[in-house]
Amino acid sequence: MKIALFSSCLLIVMACTTAKESTTTKNFSEKNKDLRYGYSASNPIKVGGVTDGPARERDYLYSLSGPSGEKIWFSRQGSCCAFKTENSPFGDNALLDKYSVTYEGKGDTVTLYLNMYDEDVLYAPEGFKFRM
């Protein structure tokens, strides 16, 4: 009985770990040629996942580092910038989320715009890279 219980717990832990890994490594590509990627409401970072959108936004931000591997800090600044999408559960209206982001040694804080409704290949914005 103890072996069956242990095996069940082990399977649950493995399933949760696998799910977490798949969301944080999905569709990442190092560079985008558009220097405005993520820095503009007209070219937001599309993390997708309507029902788990906020978690995907955080996973994406946690995957970033400064250009030399510096740890980043971020805070959500709210929603803005209404746009139309068929992926919104609120009809075709949606809002982007704005995050302030910085890292050690960076003299300022930048604003990144994230879209939790639509999904696309994820890039590191100019001045950042992925921590992989």
N, CA and C of each residue as an Amber inpcrd file, in Angstrom:
protein
   396
   0.8120000  -1.1920000   0.0000000   0.0000000   0.0000000   0.0000000
   0.8600000   1.2630000   0.0000000   1.9450000   1.2640000   0.8160000
   2.8390000   2.4170000   0.8720000   3.5360000   2.6240000  -0.4670000
   3.8800000   1.5450000  -1.1420000   4.5390000   1.6510000  -2.4440000
   3.5940000   2.2730000  -3.4670000   2.3350000   1.8720000  -3.4490000
   1.3510000   2.4310000  -4.3820000   1.1550000   3.9250000  -4.1270000
   1.0780000   4.3150000  -2.8550000   0.9120000   5.7210000  -2.5050000
   2.1300000   6.5290000  -2.9340000   3.3210000   6.0110000  -2.6780000
   4.5620000   6.6770000  -3.0840000   4.6200000   6.8210000  -4.5970000
   4.2630000   5.7740000  -5.3250000   4.2820000   5.8190000  -6.7940000
   3.3120000   6.8540000  -7.3210000   2.1320000   6.9390000  -6.7210000
   1.1350000   7.9260000  -7.1450000   1.6550000   9.3450000  -6.9140000
   2.2360000   9.5790000  -5.7520000   2.7870000  10.9070000  -5.4490000
   3.9120000  11.2650000  -6.4210000   4.7620000  10.3130000  -6.7210000
   5.8650000  10.5400000  -7.6460000   5.3430000  10.8940000  -9.0320000
   4.3220000  10.2120000  -9.5140000   3.7370000  10.5160000 -10.8180000
   3.1420000  11.9140000 -10.8510000   2.4810000  12.3190000  -9.7860000
   1.8930000  13.6570000  -9.7290000   2.9830000  14.7150000  -9.7820000
   4.0470000  14.5430000  -9.0040000   5.1500000  15.5010000  -8.9960000
   5.7910000  15.5850000 -10.3750000   6.0120000  14.4480000 -11.0180000
   6.6130000  14.4440000 -12.3470000   5.7120000  15.1310000 -13.3580000
   4.4250000  14.9270000 -13.2880000   3.4890000  15.5520000 -14.2160000
   3.4980000  17.0670000 -14.0490000   3.5200000  17.5360000 -12.8070000
   3.5520000  18.9740000 -12.5610000   4.8490000  19.5880000 -13.0610000
   5.9670000  18.9250000 -12.8400000   7.2580000  19.4150000 -13.3020000
   7.2910000  19.4800000 -14.8130000   6.8080000  18.4620000 -15.4820000
   6.8060000  18.4420000 -16.9330000   5.9450000  19.5710000 -17.4830000
   4.7870000  19.8040000 -16.9060000   3.9150000  20.8760000 -17.3730000
   4.5940000  22.2280000 -17.2090000   5.2680000  22.4520000 -16.1120000
   5.9500000  23.7210000 -15.8710000   7.0550000  23.9330000 -16.8940000
   7.8290000  22.9000000 -17.1750000   8.9140000  23.0280000 -18.1350000
   8.3910000  23.3480000 -19.5210000   7.2900000  22.7390000 -19.9150000
   6.8000000  22.9480000 -21.2720000   6.3130000  24.3760000 -21.4830000
   5.7550000  25.0390000 -20.4610000   5.2840000  26.4020000 -20.6580000
   6.4340000  27.3940000 -20.6620000   7.5320000  27.0870000 -20.0160000
   8.6200000  28.0520000 -19.9580000   9.6200000  27.8900000 -21.0890000
   9.5400000  26.8400000 -21.8760000  10.4980000  26.6720000 -22.9620000
   9.8290000  26.6870000 -24.3240000   8.5400000  26.8860000 -24.3700000
   7.7840000  26.8040000 -25.6070000   8.0000000  28.0340000 -26.4870000
   8.3260000  27.8200000 -27.7350000   8.3690000  28.8750000 -28.7530000
   9.3360000  30.0130000 -28.4540000  10.4420000  29.7910000 -27.7880000
  11.3950000  30.8610000 -27.5330000  12.4140000  30.9400000 -28.6610000
  12.7190000  32.1590000 -29.0770000  13.7480000  32.4100000 -30.0740000
  14.5420000  33.6150000 -29.5820000  15.8280000  33.6120000 -29.7510000
  16.6720000  34.6170000 -29.1040000  16.4540000  36.0490000 -29.6060000
  16.3560000  36.2920000 -30.8840000  16.3170000  37.6780000 -31.3680000
  15.1950000  37.9300000 -32.3540000  14.6800000  39.1310000 -32.3040000
  13.6970000  39.6300000 -33.2440000  14.3300000  40.8600000 -33.8880000
  14.1990000  41.0170000 -35.1800000  14.8270000  42.1470000 -35.8610000
  14.1420000  43.4770000 -35.5580000  12.9120000  43.4350000 -35.0840000
  12.1860000  44.6580000 -34.7600000  12.6040000  45.1420000 -33.3740000
  13.3090000  46.2430000 -33.3030000  13.8110000  46.7600000 -32.0300000
  12.6930000  47.2410000 -31.1120000  11.4780000  47.4100000 -31.6370000
  10.3410000  47.8390000 -30.8250000   9.6090000  46.6590000 -30.1990000
  10.0140000  45.4230000 -30.5250000   9.3290000  44.2370000 -30.0120000
   9.2370000  44.2900000 -28.4900000   8.0020000  44.2850000 -27.9860000
   7.7560000  44.3100000 -26.5510000   7.7470000  45.6980000 -25.9410000
   8.3950000  46.6620000 -26.6030000   8.4880000  48.0210000 -26.0790000
   7.3320000  48.9090000 -26.5340000   6.4810000  48.3910000 -27.3840000
   5.4100000  49.2020000 -27.9400000   4.0950000  48.4380000 -27.9000000
   3.0220000  49.1720000 -27.6480000   1.6990000  48.5440000 -27.6210000
   1.3290000  47.9960000 -28.9960000   1.9220000  48.5300000 -30.0410000
   1.6230000  48.0350000 -31.3850000   2.4020000  46.7700000 -31.7330000
   3.3700000  46.3790000 -30.9030000   4.1480000  45.1590000 -31.1290000
   4.4170000  44.4690000 -29.7830000   3.3520000  43.9950000 -29.1130000
   3.5170000  43.4000000 -27.7780000   4.0720000  41.9770000 -27.8480000
   4.4830000  41.4780000 -26.7100000   4.9520000  40.1030000 -26.5620000
   3.7140000  39.2350000 -26.3750000   3.4850000  38.3110000 -27.2970000
   2.2580000  37.5110000 -27.3010000   2.5020000  36.1590000 -26.6350000
   2.1870000  36.0870000 -25.3320000   2.4170000  34.8630000 -24.5720000
   1.2560000  33.8820000 -24.6580000   0.0720000  34.3480000 -25.0750000
  -1.0940000  33.4740000 -25.2240000  -1.5640000  32.8770000 -23.9100000
  -2.5730000  32.0180000 -23.9970000  -3.0520000  31.3050000 -22.8200000
  -4.0850000  32.0460000 -22.0210000  -5.2280000  32.3030000 -22.5910000
  -6.2630000  33.1120000 -21.9400000  -6.5010000  32.6940000 -20.4900000
  -6.6980000  31.4080000 -20.2290000  -7.0200000  30.9760000 -18.8670000
  -5.8150000  30.9980000 -17.9330000  -4.6180000  30.8520000 -18.4720000
  -3.4220000  30.9110000 -17.6330000  -2.4870000  32.0280000 -18.1000000
  -3.0620000  33.0590000 -18.6990000  -2.2860000  34.1770000 -19.2360000
  -1.3780000  34.8660000 -18.2450000  -1.8660000  35.2460000 -17.0470000
  -0.9660000  35.8990000 -16.0860000   0.2370000  35.0220000 -15.7080000
   0.0200000  33.7240000 -15.5640000   1.1310000  32.8200000 -15.2460000
   2.1130000  32.7580000 -16.4130000   1.6040000  32.7470000 -17.6320000
   2.4860000  32.7340000 -18.8100000   3.2800000  34.0320000 -18.9100000
   2.6510000  35.1530000 -18.5590000   3.3840000  36.4170000 -18.5600000
   4.5460000  36.3530000 -17.5760000   4.2640000  35.8810000 -16.3710000
   5.3340000  35.7750000 -15.3610000   6.4080000  34.7770000 -15.7840000
   6.0050000  33.6220000 -16.3270000   6.9840000  32.6360000 -16.8050000
   7.9040000  33.2570000 -17.8510000   7.3090000  34.0070000 -18.7580000
   8.1050000  34.6660000 -19.7970000   9.1010000  35.6420000 -19.1570000
   8.6270000  36.4950000 -18.2710000   9.5110000  37.4800000 -17.6440000
  10.6000000  36.8140000 -16.8110000  10.2470000  35.7320000 -16.0920000
  11.2640000  34.9960000 -15.3220000  12.3120000  34.3640000 -16.2310000
  11.9720000  34.1220000 -17.4960000  12.9150000  33.4920000 -18.4200000
  13.9490000  34.4840000 -18.9570000  13.7340000  35.7740000 -18.7220000
  14.6460000  36.7960000 -19.2340000  15.7800000  37.0870000 -18.2670000
  16.8680000  37.6080000 -18.8200000  17.9690000  38.1380000 -18.0170000
  18.5010000  39.3630000 -18.7410000  19.3850000  40.0800000 -18.0680000
  20.0710000  41.1860000 -18.7240000  21.0100000  40.6350000 -19.7880000
  21.6650000  41.4870000 -20.5500000  22.5060000  41.0370000 -21.6690000
  23.7030000  40.1900000 -21.2520000  24.1330000  40.3280000 -20.0020000
  25.2530000  39.5130000 -19.5030000  24.7940000  38.5120000 -18.4550000
  23.5150000  38.1910000 -18.4660000  22.9720000  37.2090000 -17.5310000
  22.4830000  37.7860000 -16.2150000  22.3810000  39.1030000 -16.1070000
  21.9390000  39.7300000 -14.8690000  20.5000000  39.3220000 -14.5420000
  20.2180000  39.1810000 -13.2530000  18.8610000  38.8910000 -12.7950000
  18.0000000  40.1170000 -13.0470000  16.7630000  39.8720000 -13.4830000
  15.8680000  40.9990000 -13.7170000  14.8520000  41.1170000 -12.5880000
  14.2770000  42.3050000 -12.4780000  13.1710000  42.5780000 -11.5750000
  12.0510000  43.1840000 -12.4060000  10.8400000  42.8040000 -12.0840000
   9.7110000  43.3660000 -12.8170000   8.5270000  43.5610000 -11.8890000
   7.6670000  44.4720000 -12.2750000   6.4110000  44.6680000 -11.5570000
   5.3420000  45.0710000 -12.5660000   4.1590000  44.5380000 -12.3410000
   3.0410000  44.8260000 -13.2360000   2.5420000  46.2320000 -12.9460000
   2.3790000  47.0200000 -13.9870000   1.9330000  48.4030000 -13.8440000
   0.4610000  48.5820000 -14.1860000  -0.2070000  47.5020000 -14.5700000
  -1.6210000  47.5830000 -14.8950000  -1.8820000  47.2110000 -16.3370000
  -3.1170000  47.4740000 -16.7670000  -3.5360000  47.1570000 -18.1270000
  -3.7340000  48.4430000 -18.9090000  -3.6180000  48.3220000 -20.2080000
  -3.7940000  49.4790000 -21.0720000  -4.1160000  49.0190000 -22.4860000
  -4.2710000  49.9780000 -23.3260000  -4.1660000  49.7760000 -24.7630000
  -5.1610000  48.7580000 -25.3190000  -6.4210000  49.0990000 -25.3090000
  -7.4720000  48.2050000 -25.8080000  -7.2010000  47.7930000 -27.2500000
  -7.4970000  46.5380000 -27.5430000  -7.3440000  46.0290000 -28.9060000
  -8.3740000  44.9350000 -29.1340000  -8.5500000  44.5620000 -30.3660000
  -9.5200000  43.5310000 -30.7530000  -8.7980000  42.2120000 -30.9720000
  -9.3890000  41.1200000 -30.4520000  -8.8770000  39.7790000 -30.6850000
 -10.0150000  38.7900000 -30.5360000 -10.0020000  37.7720000 -31.3390000
 -11.0300000  36.7290000 -31.2210000 -10.7380000  35.7820000 -30.0650000
  -9.5830000  35.9210000 -29.4220000  -9.1870000  35.0250000 -28.3330000
  -9.6090000  35.5080000 -26.9490000 -10.2390000  36.6480000 -26.8620000
 -10.6660000  37.1920000 -25.5740000 -11.9720000  36.5520000 -25.1220000
 -12.0760000  36.1990000 -23.8450000 -13.3420000  35.6730000 -23.3340000
 -14.3820000  36.7880000 -23.1260000 -13.9950000  38.0310000 -23.3460000
 -14.8680000  39.1870000 -23.1430000 -15.3380000  39.7520000 -24.4830000
 -15.7870000  38.9130000 -25.3650000 -16.1290000  39.3630000 -26.7060000
 -14.8530000  39.5050000 -27.5020000 -14.7380000  40.5560000 -28.2820000
 -13.5060000  40.7290000 -29.0470000 -12.6280000  41.8390000 -28.4670000
 -12.9390000  42.2980000 -27.2590000 -12.1610000  43.3600000 -26.6100000
 -11.1550000  42.7740000 -25.6310000  -9.9660000  43.3380000 -25.6130000
  -8.9200000  42.8770000 -24.7080000  -8.0090000  44.0540000 -24.3470000
  -7.1890000  43.8670000 -23.3220000  -6.2110000  44.8560000 -22.9010000
  -4.8390000  44.1990000 -22.7940000  -3.8130000  44.9740000 -23.0380000
  -2.4390000  44.5160000 -22.8200000  -2.0680000  44.7430000 -21.3600000
  -1.0670000  44.0190000 -20.8800000  -0.5230000  44.2630000 -19.5480000
   0.8250000  44.9510000 -19.6980000   1.0660000  45.9650000 -18.8500000
   2.3210000  46.7100000 -18.8560000   3.1580000  46.2860000 -17.6510000
   4.4350000  46.0250000 -17.8970000   5.3640000  45.6580000 -16.8380000
   6.5740000  46.5920000 -16.8650000   6.9910000  47.0620000 -15.6970000
   8.2580000  47.7710000 -15.5560000   9.3250000  46.7250000 -15.3150000
  10.4260000  46.8090000 -16.0590000  11.4760000  45.7930000 -15.9870000
  12.8350000  46.4750000 -15.9040000  13.6850000  45.9400000 -15.0360000
  15.0540000  46.4310000 -14.9340000  15.9570000  45.2840000 -14.4990000
  17.2390000  45.5160000 -14.4660000  18.1960000  44.5290000 -13.9590000
  19.3710000  45.2680000 -13.3310000  20.1330000  44.5520000 -12.5360000
  21.2580000  45.1480000 -11.8280000  22.2200000  45.8050000 -12.8080000
  22.5560000  47.0600000 -12.5360000  23.4800000  47.7920000 -13.3840000
  22.7910000  48.5980000 -14.4790000  21.5100000  48.3540000 -14.7060000
  20.7830000  49.1160000 -15.7170000  20.3830000  50.4420000 -15.0890000
  20.6450000  51.5180000 -15.7660000  20.3960000  52.8320000 -15.2070000
  18.9380000  53.2590000 -15.1910000  18.0860000  52.5290000 -15.8820000
  16.6800000  52.9260000 -15.9360000  15.7830000  51.6960000 -15.9160000
  14.5000000  51.9580000 -15.9470000  13.4900000  50.9060000 -16.0150000
  12.7790000  51.0480000 -17.3520000  12.5320000  49.9220000 -18.0130000
  11.8160000  49.9560000 -19.2820000  10.4130000  49.4050000 -19.0810000
   9.5310000  49.7360000 -19.9980000   8.1750000  49.2120000 -19.9750000
   8.0300000  48.2060000 -21.1000000   7.5780000  46.9980000 -20.7360000
   7.2880000  45.9670000 -21.7320000   5.7820000  45.7270000 -21.7620000
   5.2520000  45.5120000 -22.9600000   3.8300000  45.2710000 -23.1740000
   3.6280000  43.7970000 -23.5010000   2.7550000  43.1250000 -22.7400000
   2.4890000  41.7060000 -22.9520000   1.0190000  41.4690000 -23.2780000
   0.8020000  40.5530000 -24.2060000  -0.5320000  40.1740000 -24.6710000
  -0.7780000  38.7440000 -24.2230000  -1.7060000  38.5340000 -23.2920000
  -1.9830000  37.1910000 -22.7870000  -3.0820000  36.4830000 -23.5620000
  -3.5960000  37.1010000 -24.6110000  -4.6860000  36.5010000 -25.3750000
  -4.2130000  35.8150000 -26.6490000  -3.2320000  36.3890000 -27.3010000
  -2.7350000  35.8520000 -28.5640000  -1.3700000  35.2220000 -28.3420000
  -1.0440000  34.2440000 -29.1660000   0.2030000  33.5020000 -29.0110000
   1.0390000  33.6080000 -30.2730000   2.3510000  33.7030000 -30.0950000
   3.2800000  33.7640000 -31.2170000   4.6450000  33.2930000 -30.7160000
   5.6160000  33.2210000 -31.6020000   6.9820000  32.9040000 -31.1910000
   7.4340000  33.9940000 -30.2310000   8.0830000  33.5950000 -29.1490000
   8.5390000  34.5510000 -28.1380000  10.0080000  34.8770000 -28.3510000
  10.3060000  36.1530000 -28.3420000  11.6730000  36.6350000 -28.5070000
  12.1000000  37.3700000 -27.2430000  13.3910000  37.5400000 -27.0810000
  13.9190000  38.3980000 -26.0220000  13.9340000  39.8190000 -26.5770000
  13.3310000  40.7670000 -25.8720000  13.3580000  42.1530000 -26.3590000
  14.7960000  42.6810000 -26.4250000  15.0040000  43.6900000 -27.2310000
  16.3170000  44.3110000 -27.3470000  16.8370000  44.6710000 -25.9610000
  18.1020000  44.3020000 -25.6790000  18.7040000  44.5900000 -24.3750000
  18.5390000  43.4670000 -23.3590000  17.8450000  42.3910000 -23.7360000
  17.6380000  41.2450000 -22.8580000  18.0060000  39.9720000 -23.5980000
  18.1470000  38.8960000 -22.8550000  18.3190000  37.5630000 -23.4550000
  17.6110000  36.5500000 -22.5740000  17.4990000  35.3200000 -23.0740000
  16.8790000  34.2730000 -22.2790000  17.8990000  33.6150000 -21.3810000
  17.4540000  33.2010000 -20.1860000  18.3240000  32.5760000 -19.1720000
  18.6010000  31.1110000 -19.4350000  18.3150000  30.4940000 -20.4000000
  18.3810000  29.0660000 -20.6230000  19.6910000  28.5240000 -20.2370000
